[in-house]
Amino acid sequence: MRAWAPREARAGHLTVFERLSAGPHRRGVNRVYIKTYGCQMNERDSEAVAAMLRARGYRIVSDEHACDIMLLNTCSVRDMAEQKAIAKASNVVSRKRRQPRFILGILGCMAQNRGSDLLDTLPDVDLIVGTQKFHQVPDYLDNLRAAKDAGLPVGQTIVDIDEEAGSQNAIRDHVLEEHQVSAFVSIQQGCDMDCAFCIVPKTRGDERSRKMEEIVDECRGLAERGVREITLLGQIVTSYGRRDYAHAGGTTPFVQLIEKVHEIDGIERIRFTSPHPRGFRPDLIEAYGRLPKLCEHVHLPLQSGSNRILRAMNRPYTRERYLEIVAALRAVRPDMYVSTDVIVGFPGETDEDFGQTRELFIEADYDMAYVFKYSIRSGTPAATLADQVPDDVKEHRNQELLSLLAENSRRRTAGLLGTVQEVLVEGPDRKGLRYTGRTRGNRVTHFDGTPDLIGRLVPVRIERASTSSLYGEIVG
């Protein structure tokens, strides 16, 4: 739906906005603050919007109190994420009344999920833009600013949540900070998996991939700008190109893409997220053994360790198959680091089901995990299932897995003491006292360094460790 929705009627026709120039309007102030909620995909979308706005003459600021335009890029995976964004937007309304030319926009998944219904709660929002229309944000802001500069009453909200063919190709521009050494590259958008608990197919649309050569060109350009580590992004990143490219000698399109990025001079490390267990075919597992730039760290969503719950979730694998994948990865790379997503309290989950999740959680020996209490998402199959689990039971199971994770992380991290780890130097830490970077296993590491080391791979002997960070000294 693309509309200019009058706030009192929620519908309407294109009016004076269309008679204003679509070009940038320099009379008005143009400082933009973008707040991002949710996943790395949302972070990448926000960065692309920022790059497009900069190219149009807008200034991106880090202080929300110094902005003239506030854009909230939202998440809908859990109800709490939506409520946080709504609360933030509500708090900004009083500022709009003090500053008539102030513009407030809501972008992304919540915008796509709720559309103009958001105006029932947030009638003063100026802009609602869905996940396939990020590239339209500069034009819409130009129009809104032009109306305000002209002193015209702005009693309408721009709402655009239409699908758009090829929109996945619009997320390609980057805003790189000085000496930035890592970057996200979006390769695929949308999802066709239809997991019973998940709203992503509604908010992100059908699965669609970018052209391989365009992705490789983007990565090559990033390498020329000093980026040394690429993280390939997609809703189901391992499904990349499955409808667009043929398998070559048993190699899936996703692995073909990794191979091409691997060949780029200057790129030293490759990561990807978020995959699906179904995508871990032999060629991807074997790639960890033959492609040295592919880091031995994988995020492998589990969701549940109970086959009965996995079927109810519409997850097309079993606990046995999941453990086979973990074992195969560690057979190729014994030092493989594994993180995961787990949902506790899915409708109908019994103590026995949770016990199976707990057992698998221990056996998989995770380095990191994101544990979520099931959240009802309207419009998903699970929302209407019987046997919803009480909140106190969800909380107990959540805390039990978090306790196991903390114990496991301490043990895994302690095992790194005395070892030498390859670290990609990112720059000074937040306090400016030492330098920081990440190991190939994605552990944050602190050490003494100098500016000339930024972007280099250095050997660091680990001398001390906390649950989440390593501390050491450069060897040699």
N, C-alpha and C positions, 0 to 999 in steps of 0.2 A: 504494500500500500504506500503510495506517495501522495501526500496531501498537505495542504496548508490548513491546519485544524483550528478554527476559532475556539478559544478557550471556553467559551460559554456553550458552544453547540457541538464541538468535537467533529465538525465536518465543514466543508466549504469549498470555494473555488479559488484558483490562482488569481491574486488581485494585484495590488500595486507593486508587490515584490518583482513580478515578472517584467514590469516596465522600467525597473532600475537596471543600471549597467551590471553585467555579471563580473566585471573586472574588479581588482582590489581597490578599495576606497581608502585613501591615505589620510583623509580628514580625521577619522576616528582613531582612538587609541587601539592598539592591536596586541597587547600582551596576553598570551594564552598559557594557562596552567592546565595540564592534563593529569588527572589522577586515575590510576589503573587498579582495578580489582581483579583477582583471579589468577589465571595460569600464565605460562610463558607465551602462549599464543596471543593473549590479550596484551602482554608487554610488547610483543613484536608489532601488533596492530597499532598500538599507541605511538610507537617509534616511527612507523611509516606515516601516520597522520601528522606527527610533528615535522617530519621531513617535508611533506607536501605543503604544510602551512609555512614553513620557513621559506620554501621556494616561492611562495606567493607574497612574501613580505611581512609575515607575522613574526613576532618574537615569542619564543618559548621560554617561560620563566619557571623557576623551581619553587618560588614563594607564592602560595595561593593568595596571600593578602596583597600581593603586588600585581595581580592580574586584572584584566578587563573582561576576559572570556574564560569561563571554567568549563572543561569538558570532563565528564565522568565516564570512563570506559569500563563497562560493568560486566559482572559474572552472574550466571543463573544456575550454576551446578547445584548449589544449595540455597535454601531459603534465606539462611543467615547472610549470604553474600548479597542477595538482593536487598535485604533490609538495611544493611550497612550503607549501600549506595543511596537508598531512599532517604535514610536519616541524614546523610551528608547533603543531599539536594535540598531537603527541607530546611536545614540550617542556613543554607545560602539565600533562601527566599528573602529574608529581611534585608540582606545586602542589596538585592535587586531593587527593593523599594527605596533605598537610600541613593542608589546609583542607577538611574533610569536607563543608562546606556549599557549597563552590565548585561552580559549574555551567558546563559546557562544551557549547556547541552548534555544530553545523555546518549551515549553510544554503546554499541556492542550487544552482548547476549541478552541483557535484561530489556534493552530497547526492542530487540527482535522478538523476544518472548511476549512482551506486554503491549508494545505498540502504543496507539493513542489511548489505551486504557490507563496508561501511566498518568494521564492528565486528570483522572479522577482523584488521584492522590497528590499530584504535583502540577497544578494548573498553570503555574508561572514558568514552566520550562519553555525555552525558546526553540529547542532543536532535539528531535528524537531520530537517531540514525541507526539502522540495523547493521548486521555483520557483513553484508555484501555491498554496503554503500559507503565504506570509509572514505573512498576516494572522492566522494561528493562533498565532504565536509568543507573544504576551502570555498567552493562556490556558494554553499548555503550560508557560511559565515560572511562572505562578501555581501550577500543580499541582505542579511540581517543588519550588518553594520551600515550599509547604504541607507536603509530605512531609518535607522536611528540618527545617522548624520543629517538626514534631510528633515529631521524633526517630525517624522510621520508616526502616528500612533501604531504600535505593534501589538495587536490584540490576537495574533495568530501564532500557532506553533507549526514549524515545519516537521512533518512526520514522513520518513521514507524508510520502509522496511521491505521493499520489493526485492525479489530475487533478481540477480543480474548475471547473465552468462559471461564467463571470463573474469568475474570479479576477483578470483584467486590470484590473477596476475597483477593486481593493483598493489599488493603488499610486497614492494620491491625496493623502496627507498629507505635509506638509513641516515640516522643522525649519530655520528661517532664522536665521542669525547676525545680530547687530546690523549694520545698514547693508548687508545682502547685496543685491547688485544683479542677480544672474543666477541662474537656476534651471532645472533639468531637469524636463520634464513628459512622463511616459510616456503614449503614445497608442495603442500597439499592442504585443502580445506574441506570441511564437511565430513559426514560419517554415515555409513549405510548399515551399521551393526545392529541398531535397534535394541540395545540393552534395556531391560525392563525398567531400570531405575533412572535412566539418563535422559536429560532434556536436550543434549547437544544436537541430535539430528534436527530438532525443531529450530534451535537457535543458530545453527551453522549451515543447515541445508545438506543436500546430497553431496557425496564424495566427489571431488574434482581436483585434478592435479595440474600443476604448472608444467610448461615445456622444459625438458631436461636441459637443453642448450641454454635457455634463459637463466636457469638456476646456476649452471656452471659459470656463465658469464658474471652473474652477480657475485658468486664466491671469488672469482678471479679478481674482480674489481675491489672487493673487500681486502684481499691479500695485498693488492697494490697500495691500499691505504693503511697498511700496518696490522691488519687483523691476522692472528695466527691460529685461532681456534674457531671452528664453525660448528654450531648446533643446528641440525636440520629439524624443522618443526612440522607437525601435522596432527590433526585430530587422531588419525590412525596412520602414523607415518610409514609403517611397514606396508601399507596398501598402496603406496605411491605408484602411479602409472600403470596399474594392473589392467586398465581398459584401453590404455593408449600405446603401450609398448609391448613387444613380444619378448618372451623369455629367450635368452641367448645362451645356448649350451647349458641349460639348467640354471641360469642366473636370472633372478627376478629383476624387474626394473629398478626396485629400490637399491639393490646391491650394485646394479650397473651405475646408478647415480653416485653411490658412495665411491666406487672405483674412479669415476671421472673427477670427483672432488679431490680424491687422494692424489691425483696426478698434478694438481695445481702447485706450482712453486710458491713457497711462502706459507702455505697452510701446513701447520705442524700437527694439528689435532682435529679429529672429527668425533662429534657426539650426535645423538638424535633422541627425540622424545615427541610424542608418547606413542609407543608401539602397542600392539595387541599380541598376546601369546600365539594366536593363529599365524602371525607373520614370521615366526621364527622357524623357517625352513632350513634345510642343511646348508644352503649357500650362504645365508646370513650368519649362521653359527660358525661356519668355516672361515668367513671373512675376518673374524677376530684373530684367527691364527695366521693369516697371510697379509693383512693390511696393517702395518705398524702404526699408521696415523689414527686408526680407529681405536679409541680409548677403551680400556677394559672396565667399563662402567656401563651398566644397563639398567634402565627403569622398566620393570616388567610387572604391570598391574595384575594383581591376583583377584581382588574383590572378595572372594570367599574360598575357604579350603574345604567346603562341603559340596560334594557333587550334586546333592539334591538342591541346594541353594543356587549353585551355578546354573542348573537347568531352569530354575525359576527366574533367574536373572537374565536368561537367554544369552549366556556366555558359552560359546561353542568349544569348550575344552573341559577336561577333567582335572582333578587334583593330581592324578597320576601323570597325565601328560605335562602338566605344569612343572612338576618335579623333574621329569625327564629333560625338559628344556634347561632348567637350572643346572642339572648335572652335566649336560652336553656342553654348555657354555664354560663351565669350570674345568671340563676335560680339555677343552681347547686352550683356555687361559685359567690356570689354577688360582691366579691372583684376581679373578673377576670380582668386582664390587656390584652388588645387586640392591636396588631399591624397589619399592612397590607401593601400590594403593590397596587399601582394604576397607570394606564397608562392614560395620557391625550393626546388628539390629534390623537387617532386611526382613520384610514381612514373613512370618512363619519360621524365622530362625530359632531353633531350639537350643538348649544347653549342649546337646550332643553335636549339633551343627557347629556351634561356636567352638566346642572342644576340638573339632577337626581343623578348624581355621587356626586355632592356637598351636596345634601340633605341627601343621605345615609351616606356620610362622617361625617356629623354632628350627625345623629341619632345613628351611631355605637359608637360614643364617644371614638375615638381611643386615645391610649396613645402614639403611635408612628406610623409613616407611611413613606414608601419609595415611593415618587412620581416621576414618570419618564415621560419624554416627549417621545412619540412614535418615535422609530428609525427604519427606513427601514432596514431589514435584508434580504439580497439576498438569494433566495431559499425558503423563507417562503411564504405562500399563500397571506398574507397581503401586501407583497412588490409590487404586481401588481394590487392592488385594485385601483379603481378610487376614486376621491374625497379626495386626500391627503390633510391634514389640513396644512395651512400655518404655518411657524415657529413662527411668532409673536403671532398667536392665541394660539399655544401650550404653549409658554412662559407665556402668560397672565393667562391661566388656571392653569399652574404649580404653579405660584406665588400665585394665589388665594387659592389653597389647602394648600400650605406651610404656608400661613398666618393663615388659620383656624387651622392648626396643632399646630403652635406655641401658639396660644391663648388657644387651648384645653389642651396642655401639661402644660402650666402655671397653668391653673385651676385645672387639675387633681393632679399636684404636690403639689399645695398649700393645697389641701385637706388632704395631709399626715402630715401637720404640727401638732405637738403635739401627734401624734400616735407613738406607739412602733412597729417597724418592725423587723422581723427576718432577720439577715444579715449573709451570709457566708463570713467569713474573708479571703481575698485573699492575703494580704500582704501590705507593705508600698505603698503609692501613688507615683506618678512620682517625686514629689518634695522631697519625703522622710520625710515629716513633720508629716503626719498623716497616718492612715491605711485606707484601702478601701475594699469594698466588694459589693455584690449585694443583694437586697431584693428578695423575692420570685417573685415579679412582675418585676424583672430584672432592677430595678433602681440602678444606681451606688450610693454608699453611703460612705461618708468620716467621720472619727471619730478618737479620740485618742485611741491608743491600744498598745499592746506589742507583741513581736514575738511569744510567746506561744499561742496566740489566732488564729494563722493562721490555717485554716482548720476547725475551730469551728463555730458553729451557735451561734450568740450572739444577745440579744435584744438591739436595738438602738432606743432611743427616738429622733424623728426628730425635730430639732430646726430651721432649715433654709433650703431653697430650691431655686435652680435655675431651668431653663427650663429642663435641662438634669440630674442634680445631686441633691442628698440630703446630708445634713450635720446634724450630731447629736452627742449624747453621749451615751455610753453603760450604760444600766440600771443595777444597782446592781453590 
